[in-house]
Amino acid sequence: MSILLGCIADDFTGATDLANNLVRNGMRVAQTIGIPHQDLNPELDAVVVALKSRNIEPEAAIAQSLKALEYLLAQGAQQIFFKYCSTFDSTPKGNIGPVTEALMAALGADFTIATPAFPDNGRSVFKGYLFVGDQLLSESGMRDHPLTPMTDANLVRVMQAQCQNQVGLIEYKTVLAGADAISSRITDLKASNTKIAIIDAVTNDDLYRIAPALKGLPLITGGSGIAIGLPSNFGLQAHLASSKLPPASGYRAIVSGSCSQATNLQVECFKSLGGEMYAVNPLELNEKSTGQMLQEILTWAEPRLPHGSVLIYSSASPDQVKEVQSQLGVQAAGNAIENLLGSVAKGLVALGVGQLLVAGGETSGACVKALGIDQMQIGQQIDPGVPWCYAKVQNKPLHLALKSGNFGAADFFTSAFSKL
């Protein structure tokens, strides 16, 4: 097997987000959950290894990423892509910077780029500042993220705080001038011993201008937006066959653990349309066992599944999240709800759910692991950054969508099923 592009994603929804953009632009892609133990299709163009490394200690994130790199190089990968969130989710000590530098060292790379720009989802970078829609990152809902609150929109400053090497900037005027100008700027940065550069990008056209200048780099880092231009570097063009999935069947369900503004809006929209909903209160985990709460949820869901979509959610406002964290602890609160929702997803599939939406990166990781999925086929896009995927769970077909908390239109929880 010899693949063109080997990708390492720091969470599960981000991996499907990346795979979605590669598929839409002509690559045959498989997403694996961790390093796979089974053989992959030898006709693949790209493999995306999904890790759950965004919020763990930097040393552990580096170790996982290097193992994924070793696997991808063994598959013949010609170029490596380290994918992280389009809102640059990280803490002051990592993990974007430390993992980037570890991958550079392992590959012998003397330069790489970093850009989370994803215009289709309102993420743009200008003069090194990341915007979410019309707001600076630091003024968006990301400032209240329960695990990675982003309070600085200057990506050069954020990245430099995480890196040993010098971080620079490729400004928008250079990007507008095209691939040759970008390549020249890269040469100048390397001459000044700058090893990592944030790249401005505001539109998809900018991403297409940037891509040819990245053709010779051993390592690319960024959000999934930059991936739209990479297949053409390997002579590939978009075609429908790359996103074809088997027909869907089974009941429909949504499991949501995200507390982002976008997901909270989707919950409210589902409610306004009369959807069947079950709100999970994390504080009850102090009073009830996980097994007891799981049984209550599945008992509620079972008679409702034959009649339409059901939503099980633990989404909450920033103030509610802080209250839970103050009582249970930040990590304990996250782990408790993820474990419960993972078990819920497994229980729903056992009840006959064949079409499952999961909202939130950490929740998606918990659900995929609980279901025992190690490979997924990437299908058609639902909304920018979110595709339908296909997997087998105990030899039964499952169509699965893993949605980043920040992604999707307000009616996502209802409109997504119409795309199958």
C-alpha positions, 0 to 999 in steps of 0.5 A: 500500500502506498498512500499520497497523504497521511493525516493525523487529527487531534480529535474524532470530529476534526478527523471527519471534517478533514476527510470530508474536504479531501473526499469532496475534492477527489481523494478516496479516504478512510478514517481510522480510530487510532492506529488500525489493526486491520488492513486498509483498502489498497486503493486509498489516496489518503488515510486520516488517523483520528486521535483523542489528543487535543486535551491530554498532556502534551507528552502523551499527545506527542507520543500518540502522534508519533505512533500515528506518524510511524504507521502512516509512513509505513503505508508510504505516505508522501506528505503528512498533515497534522489537523487541529480545530479551526478555532485553534483549540489549545491551552497555553502549553499545547498541544498544537505547538508541541505536537507540530515540533515533534512531528517536524523533528521526526520528519527532518522538516525545517519548515511548516505552516499553520492555518486554521482558516476555514471560510466555509465555516466562517473561520478566517485569518487576517494579519495573524488574527483568527476571526469566527464570523465577524468576531475575533476568536477571543470575543467569540463563544470560544472564550467560554470553552470549558476545556480550551478557552481561547482568550487571544486571537493573535495566532502568532502569539498563541503558537509562539507561546507553545513552541521552542522554534521561531513562529512567523507570519505570511501576510494576506498581501503575499497570499493574494500575490499567489503561490510563487510569492508565498514560496518566496516568503517561505524561503525568506522565513527559512533564511531568518531561521523561522521554522513555523508560519501562520498563513492568512486566508479569508476566502477559499480562493486564498486556500487554493492559492496557498496549496501549490506552495505547500507541495514540497513540504514534508509536513502541513498543519492546520484546520481542514480548510487548507485541505481543499487544495491539496488533492490537486497537488497530486493530480486529483480532481473532484468526482462523485464516486469518492463519496458514495455510501451504502443505503441507510436504514434503521432508527434515527437518534442524536447524542449531544455533549457539546456546550458550544453556542452552535450546538445549543442553538441546534438543540433549541431548534430541534425543541421548537420543531417538537422533537423528542428530547431527553436532557441529561443532568451531569449532577445526577451522576453524584446521586445515581450510578451510570448504569441506572442513568443509562437504563432510564435514558434507554427506557425513555428512548425505546418506545419513541424510536419507531416514531421519529428522531430522538435527542439525548443531550447534556448541552448547557450554557457557560454558567451551567457548565461552570456550576457542574465543574465546580461541583465535580471538577473539570476533568471529572465532569467531562469524563463522567458525561462522556462515558455515559453518552458513549454507553447511550450511543451503544445502547441506542444502536442495540435498540435498532438505531442505524442513523446516528448523529453525535455532537461534540468532539469529546462526545464523538470520541467516547461514542466511537470507542464505545461502539468499537468502531476502528474504521469509517468510510467517508461519504457526502457532506451534510454541512461544511465540515460534517460528512455522513460516514459508514461503519459496521458495528457487530456486523450491522450497518451504521451511518454516523455523523460526528459533528464538531460542537461549533459546526452546522446550521441551526436545523442540523439535527433535523436536516442532516437525515434528509441528506441520506 
